[in-house]
Amino acid sequence: MSKSDSEKVVSVSARGQATIPKEFREELGIDAPGRVKFIRTEGGEVVVRPIRSVTDLRGVLTGETDDRGRAATDRLQDERERDRASEAALEQKYAGDSDR
């Protein structure tokens, strides 16, 4: 493949959107509509890869935290604990109502 075949210039909209040229989508097997992930290599280059399944998303949020510094798994644990506490409170409330 010549350099001109492997390079395309595309515009980026004000919202950060760019169109992946058809020949690259076909070559990479990117469905439209679809999803891709951007990967920075150790050499500093950015690689675009199609997401074909949910497992392709594994690790996407690694190192990401919310405004309180919590990782996604910590937030999920907190939500599950709140849900369990709410369910227990409701069970206790309605168990007390049935005693009447």
N, C-alpha and C positions, 0 to 999 in steps of 0.2 A: 504494500500500500504506500503510495507516495505521500509526501508531507501534506500536499494540498488535499488529498483524500482523507487524511486523518485530522485535519483542523477545520473547524467551522467557527465563525463569529456569530454570536447571537446577542440580542438586546436583553437587558434586564429591566423589568418594569419598576415603577416607584415602589411597588409592594414586594420587590425582590424576586419576582417570578421570571423564569427564563424558559424558553421552549427548547426541548432537546430535539435536534434534527432527526427526521424520520429514519435516515439510514443508520444512525447510532442507536435509536430505539429498537429497530429491527435486529441489528447486530447483537445488542445486549439482551434482547428478549424482554424489553420493558413494555408492559401493557399500558394502554391509554384508555380510560384513566387508570392510573396505577400509582405505586409508591417506589421511591428510590432512597438509598442512603448514601451519604457522602462520607468518605473515609480519608483521613489524612495519613499518608504513609510516613515512615520514619525519615524519608528523604524530603518531606515537606510538600509532596504533590497531593492533589485531591483526586480521589477515584470515585466514580459514580457506579453503584451496583444496584440492580433491581432487587426488590423485596418480593420474594415468591411465596413466603409463608410466615406465619407468626414467629417461628423460631429464628427467622432472619433478623428480628428486632431485638433478640437477646443482647443485653449489654448496652443498648442505646442510651440508657439513662445513667450509666456508670459514672460516678463522680458528680452528678447533678444534684443540687440541693435546693430546698425551698428557701424562703426569706428567713426562716428560723434555723437554717443550716442542717435540716433533716433530709436524709436520703429517702428515695421513694419507698424502700422497704420499711423504714422507720415510720413513715407516714401511714402506710398500710397497716402496720401493727397497731398504731395509735387508733386508727379508725375501727379496727376489729375489736379492740378493748372497749371503746366507747359503745359499739354496737352490743357487745355482750352485757355491759353494765345496763344499757337501756332495756334490753330484753329481760334481764333479771329483775329490774325495777317494775316492769310491766307485769311480769309473772307474779311477783310478790303483791302488787296492787290488786290484781284480779283474783288471786288466791284468797286475799283478805275479804273481798266482796262476796265470795261464794260461801264464806263462813256465816254470813248474816241470814 
